[in-house]
Amino acid sequence: MSERFTGSFTQQEPIPQAGIDAALAVMQSGRLHRYNTVGDEQGEAALLEQEFAALTGARYALAVASGGYAMGCALRAIGVRPGDKVLTNAFTLAPVPGAIASVGAVPVFVGVTEGLVIDLEDLRAKADQADVLMLSHMRGHLCDMDALMEICDTHGIKVIEDCAHTMGAQWRGTASGRFGIIGCYSTQTYKHANSGEGGFLITDDAEIAARAIMLSGSYMLYERHLAAPEPEVFERIKYDTPNVSGRMDNLRAAILRPQLADLPAQVARWNARYAVVEAGLRDTPGLTVIARDPRGVFVGSSIQFLLLDWSAEAVQEVIARCLTRGVELKWFGGAEPSGFTSRYDSWRYAPSSPMPDSDRVLRGIVDMRLPLTFAEEDCALIARIIRSEVSAVYQAQGRA
């Protein structure tokens, strides 16, 4: 009988007991709002920001309501206006172009390589079209950040990093999010720290940090932040920075603080599971394993592979056959958005032209979550199932 996987691809681990205890204390106090503190009390959100700044090496950090809010706030904080063009990846998720559209700006899509990173040659060719790049480290794939920053610095392009999938990742020893002028992170349930919804914005630029804090809805309570610029910076910008409220509350911050402390250990656990699946898929006929650049440290909370130049019907058959055996795969090549999977040509609010090389890659991308509730033995089983079904469909096409 064929093997079958019976686990859940959406089941996360419990919140650490320390986070549950801290959350209970916040609820018992009734003071969930981040600025509802007593005397010299330092609220959970302010402490979380201080700890996240230390974790990433940034001077300033702001905790916000979501990763998407962090990106929109970042764009506003650097002065992006309606009608401005913003470069971004063709391979990303909808909140990235959504953040650009939310400020009235226009995404300009840059191609994707077979390594699932931004195409630096295409970026160079389009560098004269915008002075901001919203760089999505989509599914944790880090491009050559040295080469990217050289292109952007040469052309005067400000880089905002979308690090929703790279909290805990590094490029040549530097944390993801520390290359551009701003780094944005998510703490939505399926990311590397779980508060249901939430996010961070980090920067070393004092005025950008002050604007972001004012934008997030600090009113005039900015002195209650522990990872913020000096008050005189706020004095320069407080009257011309609108309130676009998106604060994180103390309850979510309390849940997150113990998770940040555990992040290095969690990264090691994800990567161990990733390695098992990757090894099991390697050398499968018709399947391309994505090569990871050894200069980077990634977080293997999901895995992608390519079925390059397969027909849509054959890819869909693989996905259906795996699903009957309990393995949930997502495909980025579908003509219509499905769940969270969509392509640059799905977002009709953002004008685009076909990119044949990128379209070929996008049609072949298959994606799978790797929650920490999976044991390594589960990962080996999942890899065997995928390998078996890909091989069967590949042979049926007469391509063996």
C-alpha positions, 0 to 999 in steps of 0.5 A, spaced: 500 500 500 502 507 498 504 511 504 500 516 506 502 522 510 496 524 516 499 531 519 497 538 518 500 543 514 497 549 517 498 546 525 503 551 529 506 549 535 503 552 542 505 559 544 511 558 549 509 557 556 513 564 558 509 567 553 502 565 555 504 567 562 506 574 560 499 574 556 495 572 562 499 578 566 497 583 561 490 581 560 489 581 568 492 588 568 487 590 563 492 595 559 493 592 553 494 598 549 501 599 548 501 606 551 496 605 557 502 604 562 503 606 569 508 611 572 515 609 569 512 602 567 515 599 560 510 596 556 511 589 553 511 593 546 516 597 548 520 592 551 519 588 545 522 593 540 528 594 544 529 586 544 528 586 536 533 592 535 538 588 539 537 582 535 537 585 528 543 590 530 538 596 528 538 602 532 531 603 531 525 598 531 517 599 531 512 594 532 506 594 528 500 591 526 502 587 520 508 586 516 504 589 510 502 595 515 510 595 516 511 596 508 506 601 507 509 605 513 516 604 510 514 607 504 510 613 507 516 614 511 521 615 506 516 620 502 513 615 496 507 619 493 501 617 489 504 616 482 511 614 484 514 608 481 516 602 486 521 597 483 519 590 486 519 582 485 515 579 480 515 573 485 512 575 491 506 575 495 500 580 494 501 584 500 508 587 497 504 590 491 499 591 495 503 595 500 505 599 494 498 600 491 496 602 498 500 609 498 498 610 491 504 608 488 505 604 482 509 597 482 514 596 477 516 588 477 523 585 476 524 578 474 525 572 477 531 567 476 531 559 477 534 560 484 527 564 485 531 570 487 530 577 484 533 577 477 539 582 478 540 583 470 533 585 469 533 590 476 539 593 472 535 594 466 529 597 470 534 601 475 532 608 471 524 607 472 524 608 480 528 610 486 525 605 491 526 598 491 521 594 495 525 587 495 522 581 497 526 575 500 520 571 497 520 564 501 527 566 504 531 566 498 536 571 499 539 574 492 547 576 492 546 582 497 552 585 495 551 585 488 544 588 489 546 594 493 552 595 488 546 596 483 542 600 487 547 605 490 550 606 483 543 608 481 541 612 487 535 607 489 533 606 496 532 599 498 526 597 503 527 589 505 521 585 505 523 580 510 517 576 512 520 570 510 527 571 513 527 573 520 533 569 523 536 569 516 543 572 514 547 574 508 555 573 509 554 574 517 549 580 516 542 580 518 536 580 513 533 587 513 540 590 515 542 592 508 537 597 505 534 603 509 529 599 512 527 592 514 520 590 514 518 583 518 511 579 519 509 575 525 503 572 522 502 565 524 505 562 519 512 566 519 518 565 524 514 568 530 507 567 531 502 573 534 497 571 529 498 578 526 503 583 527 510 585 524 516 590 525 520 595 522 527 597 523 532 602 521 538 606 522 535 613 520 533 617 525 528 621 521 525 615 518 524 612 525 521 618 528 516 618 522 514 611 522 513 611 529 508 618 528 505 614 522 503 608 527 499 612 531 504 614 537 500 621 538 505 625 542 507 619 546 513 617 542 518 618 549 515 611 551 519 608 546 525 604 548 528 603 541 526 610 538 530 617 536 531 622 541 525 627 542 528 633 538 528 628 532 520 628 533 520 635 534 522 636 527 517 632 524 511 631 528 506 636 525 507 634 518 506 627 519 499 624 519 497 618 524 495 612 520 494 607 526 497 601 526 500 599 533 502 593 536 498 592 542 502 589 549 498 582 548 501 580 542 508 583 544 508 579 550 506 573 546 512 574 542 518 576 546 519 569 549 519 567 541 524 572 539 529 569 545 528 562 542 529 564 534 536 561 533 534 554 536 527 554 532 531 556 525 536 550 526 530 546 527 527 548 521 533 547 517 534 540 519 527 539 517 528 542 510 535 538 509 531 532 510 526 534 504 531 537 500 535 530 500 529 526 499 527 530 493 534 531 490 535 527 483 528 526 482 527 526 474 524 532 472 524 536 478 529 541 480 531 542 487 533 550 488 540 551 489 542 555 496 547 560 496 552 558 501 554 565 503 547 566 506 544 563 512 536 561 510 530 559 514 527 553 512 520 554 514 518 552 507 521 549 501 520 550 493 522 546 487 521 547 480 517 542 475 520 546 469 517 546 462 512 541 465 505 542 462 499 545 466 495 539 466 502 535 468 503 539 474 496 539 477 496 532 476 502 532 481 499 536 486 492 532 486 496 525 486 500 528 492 494 531 496 490 524 495 496 522 499 496 527 504 501 532 502 499 539 500 503 543 495 501 550 492 503 552 485 505 559 483 503 557 475 496 557 476 492 562 471 488 564 477 489 566 484 488 560 489 489 561 496 495 565 497 498 563 491 498 569 485 503 572 480 504 579 478 499 578 472 494 577 477 494 584 480 490 588 475 491 594 479 498 594 478 500 594 470 505 589 467 508 586 461 509 579 460 516 577 462 517 570 458 523 568 462 520 569 469 513 566 466 517 560 465 520 560 472 513 562 475 509 556 471 514 551 474 514 553 482 511 548 487 511 550 494 510 547 501 510 549 508 514 545 513 511 547 520 515 545 526 510 540 528 513 535 523 518 531 525 524 529 521 521 522 520 515 526 517 519 530 512 522 524 510 515 521 508 513 527 505 519 527 500 518 520 498 511 521 497 513 527 492 518 523 489 514 517 487 508 522 484 513 526 480 516 520 478 510 517 476 507 523 472 514 524 469 514 517 466 507 517 464 509 523 459 514 519 456 519 524 458 523 518 462 
